[in-house]
Amino acid sequence: MNTPQQSQKRTKIIYWIFTLWMALGMVSTAIVQLMKSKDELLNFTNLGYPSYLMTIIGIWKILGVIAILIPKRLLLKEWAYAGFFFVMSGAVISHLIVGDTAGRTFPAVLLLVLVIISWYFRPADRKITIID
């Protein structure tokens, strides 16, 4: 049987594994977008988006990772998670609409799942609590 302390420790481990994996994914894709790599540029134009959007999304991804990883600033963390959810769900939907292959859609799906798991397992000290 799990004690509350064991359960909290397990939750914290899950949170950090998925949060660091998500952060690595967001930063690495942000760098590729900011560098305007040939493949990423082709990806964006295939989805029907202008190339300048790569710079905007790349900068916001890096700022979002910083917001999620720094201590405190709970409302900012919630906004960062919401932003990641909207960007990644939009990416998945965009890939599906243009009929991209599963291989081209999977990275966006993976990042979306990582965002959801990281958000769900965040420890109590990283959640906003509302007192009635």
N, C-alpha and C positions, 0 to 999 in steps of 0.2 A: 504494500500500500504506500502511496506517495504522501509525504507530509507536505504541508503548505510551502515550506522552505524548498523542498525538492522540486515542487511544481513551479515555483517562481524561478528557480535556477534553470530548469529546463526551458521555460518560456524565454528567459533572458538569452540563453545560448541560441535558441532558434532565431530570436530577434536579431542578434548580432551577426549570425551566419548569413541570413537572408538580406539584412541591411547592407552589410559590406559587399555582398555579391551584387546587389542592386546598385550601390554606389559605384562600384567598379564598372558595371555595365553602362551606367549613365555617363560617367566621366569619359570612358573610352569612346562611346558613340559621340559625345560632345566634341571631343578632340578631332575625330574624323570629320564631323560636320564643320567645325571651325577651320580646319585645314582645306575644306572643300575638295576632299578626295574624289577622284574621277568616278569611282563606283558609287559613292554616296550621292554625288551630283546627278548621276544617271538615275539613281533610285528616286530622288526627289522629283526630277522632271517627269519620270515615268508615272509618278503619283499625281502629277498635275500641279505641283507646287513650285513657286518661284525660288531661285537659288538663294536669294537673300534671307529666306526663312530659315535656312541652315544656320546662319550666324545667330539669329534671334533665339532659336531653340537650343543651340549649343551653349550660349551664355546662360540661359535660364536653367539648363540642366546642371551646369556647374554650381550656380548659386543655390539651386534646390538641394544638391548633395551637401553643400556646406551647411545649409539651414537644418537639414535632418541630422547631421553628425554633431553639430555643436550642442553643448548642454543648454538647458533652459529654453527660452523662446518657444513655448509650446504652441502658440497660435501660428507662428511662422512655420513650424514643422507641419501643422495641419494643412496650411496653404501649399507647402511644398509637395506634400503627398497628393493633395487634390490636383495640383498642376501636373505631377507625374502621371496620375491616373488619366487625366484628360488627354495629355499628349500621347501616351502609349495606347489608350483605347482608340483615339483618333487614328493612330498609325495602323493599328490592326484593321480597323474598319476601312481605311483607305486602301490597304493591300487587298482586302477582300473585294472591294468595289471594282478595282481595276483588274481583278482576276489573277493576281500574282500567285506563284506557286507556294506550296507549303514551306519550302526552304527559304523563300524570301520573306514570308510572313512570320515564321517562327521566332526570329529575334525580338520582334515587337511583342509577340504573345508572351515570351519568356520574361521580358522586362515588366510587362503588365502584371504577370503573376507574382514576380518578386516584389513589386510595389505593394500589392494587396497583402501578401504574407508579412512583409515588414511592418506595414501599418497595423495589421491585425494583432501581431505578437508584441507590439511595443510595450515596454514595461510601464507600470503605473506612473512612475515619475516622468514619463514622456507623453502622458495623456492629459488632456484638459478635463478637469472634473467640474461638473456643474452642481452646485449646491442649491437645492430648492428652499 
